[in-house]
Amino acid sequence: MNFNEEDIRSDVGFVCIGQAAGNIGLLFEEKGYNVLYINTSSEDLALLKNAKHVYHVPNGEGCAKDRDKAKYHLANDIDHLLDLIETKVPQKNVFVVFASGGGTGSGISPYLLNILVEKFSTDEDGELSANPAKLFSAITILPSDSEPLQPAINSYSCCKEILDIENLGTVFFIDNNSMEDKMKINKVYWRGKACTKEICDGASCTV
């Protein structure tokens, strides 16, 4: 099947969790993609100028690289988050974007993805549905080697949890070691993936 830019935008949406993911989400939204931004920090969300769909997790004040704190917030708001993603991101192929070394994105994303896949992508036997309502993939940002130890510990735990999710689609890794300028890394990734057939094909693949 041939895809044009309009076809892809109507079929692909993004859920960006945490500050680092928000920076990537803005690049996709500028190109016309639908993006939902989720964060425990209202200050981080305030930096997302002109973002259309923004959600502050109730009682959150940032997680400061504390994954357990992020999981606590998720548990208290999971039903609302599921409804929010279903209504604000109607596209069938959904990419969840997050940094693996932080707190909010690293803590929330694996468990949220697991629940999303179970709810929207699998049948009653736990297998990938023949006609899923939605398909989910992940884009995760890896910390650089120059960062403190805690982000590396968080990243290891987060990535292990992500790779254990059955019926999850493609997982893309953005390596912050590849360039010193992290914002430039985001733009290089965006130019490589946005508005291409690969992003749609990848969303329906299991690796």
Order of alpha helices (4+ residues) and beta strands (2+ residues): alpha-beta-alpha-beta-alpha-beta-alpha-beta-alpha-beta-alpha-beta-alpha-alpha
